[in-house]
Amino acid sequence: MLALTVSSLFLAIGAVFIFKFLKADGDFTLLSKGKVKRQEIEDKVIWITGGSRGIGEVLAKQLASLGAKLIISARNEVELERVKKQLTGKHAPDEVEILPLDLSRGEEHLAEAVQKAELLFGGVGVDYVFHNAAFERPKSLALDVSEESLKATFDVNVLGPISLTRLLLPHMLKRGRGHFVVMSSAAGKTPAPGQAVYSASKFAVNGYFHSLRSELCRRGIRVTIVCPGPVKTTTSSGTSSSEKRVSSERCAELTIIAASHGLKEAWISYQPVLAVMYLVQYAPTVGYWLMDKIGEKRVAAAAEKGNTYSLGLLFGKKKAS
């Protein structure tokens, strides 16, 4: 009788675990943290790149509401002004600083931006950088990516964030504190057929920032790498309506939770992408086999504007209805 009771208990626990996993929109460590630690955000100087739209815009709104002192950057100053007017909070909108920035313009331009950022808010210095700016082309075969697109992707997704970080680090190290929040991607954790160059750029920043944290964590430098799967933003309107995407508001909320709790890495996605991330991480042979099964079909589905995240791809369907 006791053995039967114990078996039933384990079955019940297993069923609850599976149910929660199927409904999850993030990894278990992230979801276990619950709410944002407001004290880690309030009155902190936070610099957001790519802050004029999408996840960056939503991050700005949520961080402002938590009492952060914001610097928002992007190439389009008009759009930054629009975002600023919408912000509310302890230091918003009046104290929000706009700092136009083009990550592809090279180190001289970035150095000027860093000097300006460090002098804002009375020269107290930047506490957080949310590396959110990114360049992504529509899905296509790796062979079809032009050299121009390759360079543009790496300039914005890799070289720009790394250079900005290198230039800001001496200031942070002098103060003994600094936190980089890197908006990476599920494509930086698993193969992403149809996004080979984008995936390569995200693997690159993951490697750089994880290594950077290991080198400098004892000197007050923290790094949180966030890997979202498909997210619904204003720029994803051309995707299949059947794709299940995390809202940009939820993605931003979970990102801030991860940062405020000092997580080293966080995954944000619905199924099946979340399951694939776990498989590639903990059972790579199975995970890579799975991606090989769907690779060509996924590229075809993207060309037909179908669901590129459908389980149907595994069973031979190129386009979900």
Residue, then its C-alpha position, 0 to 999 in steps of 0.5 A: m500500500l505504501a509503495l502504491t501511495v508513493s508511486s501515485l504521488f510521484l505520478a501526480i508530481g510528474a503530471v503537474f511538472i509536465f503541465k507547467f512545462l507545456k504552459a511555461d513561457g520561460d525557463f523554470t529558474l526564471l519563472s521561479k523568481g516571481k516579481v521584479k526586485r524594484q530596489e535593483i531598478e529604482d533610481k538606477v541609470i539604465w541605458i537602452t539601445g534599440g529603444s525606439r520600437g519593439i521590445g526596446e520601447v516596452l522595456a523603456k516603459q516598464l523600467a520608467s514605471l519602476g523608477a529608473k533614470l533612463i537613457i534611450s538610444a536608437r538611430n531615429e531621434v524622432e521615434l525616440e522623442r515619441v517614446k519619451k513622451q509616452l513614458t511615465g514614472k518617478h523620473a519620466p518623462d522629463e528626466v529621460e535622456i535621448l542619445p542618438l546612436d548607430l552601432s554600425r558607425g564605428e568606435e569613434h562614434l561609440a566613444e562619443a556616446v559613452q562620454k555623453a552617457e557618463l556625464l548625464f544625471g550629474g555624472v553618476g555613471v551608467d549602472y545598466v546597459f540593455h543591449n537591445a538593438a539588433f539587425e535581422r533579415p527575413k528567413s532565407l537559406a544561408l547560401d542566399v545571404s549577401e556579404e552586405s547583409l552578413k556585415a550589417t548583421f555582425d556590425v549591429n549584433v556583435l561588433g557594436p555591442i562589444s565595442l560599446t561594452r569595451l568603451l564603457l567598462p573602464h568607467m564601470l570598473k572604476r566605480g566597482r559596479g555595472h550590469f550588462v543585459v544582453m538581448s540575445s535569442a533562442a537562435g543563439k542557443t539552438p540551430a535556427p534554419g533560415q537564420a544562419v547568419y542571425s544565429a551566428s551573431k547571437f552565438a557570438v554575443n553569448g560567447y563574448f558576454h559569458s566570458l566577460r562575466s567570468e573574467l570580471c564578476r569579482r570586480g563588480i561586473r554582472v551580465t544577464i543574457v536573455c534568449p527569447g524565442p518568437v516575440k510579438t512586436t510591431t515589427s513581426s506583423g508580417t509573420s504567420s498568424s498561427e505562430k504562438r509568440v510571447s507578447s513584447e510586454r511579457c518578454a520585457e517583464l521577464t527580462i527585467i525580472a531576470a536582470s533584477h535577480g542577477l540571473k546569468e541567463a534566461w530563456i523566454s518562449y512558448q512551446p515548442v521552442l522552449a522544449v527545443m532549447y532544453l533538448v539542445q542544452y541537455a540532450p544535444t544529440v536529440g536536439y540537433w537531430l530534431m533540427d536537422k529533421i525540420g531544417e529545410k522544411r522551415v526555410a520553405a515554410a518561411a518562404e510561404k509565410g507559414n508557421t516556422y515554429s510548428l510541430g507540423l514541420l517535424f511530421g512533413k507539413k511545410k505550412a501550418s494552416 
